[in-house]
């Protein structure tokens, strides 16, 4: 399957607990950290939940 790169562009400080947990589940721990994951509908939903904190790098 295709992969997708996700970069955390904004700080998690001040974000609700559920959004912080979503960032943890994505594997994003620091600002400007990039992870590569398999592109699935579940992953897309997680990105949609924290879309204001992350950027999809194509």
N, C-alpha and C positions, 0 to 999 in steps of 0.2 A: 504494500500500500504506500500511498504518498505520505511524506512527512511534512511537518510544519514547524517553523522556528518561532518561538515566542520570547519577547524581551520585556522585562519589567522596566517601565519608563518613569513611573512615579512611585513615591514612597508609600509604604503600607501604614505609616503612622497616621492614626486617626480613622483608619478604615474599621468597619465592623468586624467582629470575630469571624463570622462566616466567610467574609471575603479574605481575611488573613489565612484561614484554613484552606480556602480554594487556591490561593497562591502557593501554600505549602504543598498541596496535592499536585500542583503543576510542576513543582520542583524549583520554584523561584524563591530565592532567599535574600537576594540583595538587589539594589538598583543596578540597572544596565546588565543584569545577568541574562544570558540567552540559553534556552534549552530547546532541544529538538525532540519532538514527540510525533507519534503516529497520528495522522489526521482521522479522527473518528467523530461521530455525532456527539458523543459524551464530552470529548475534549472541546468541541465547538461550543457546547453549552457552558462549560467552565470558563472559557474565554469570554463569552457573552456576559457572564456574571461580573467579571472584573475588567471589562473592556476599557474603562477609564484609567486603569492602572498599567495596562500592558499594550504592546504593539506587536502585530504579527509581521515578522520579517520574511519576505518571500525570496 
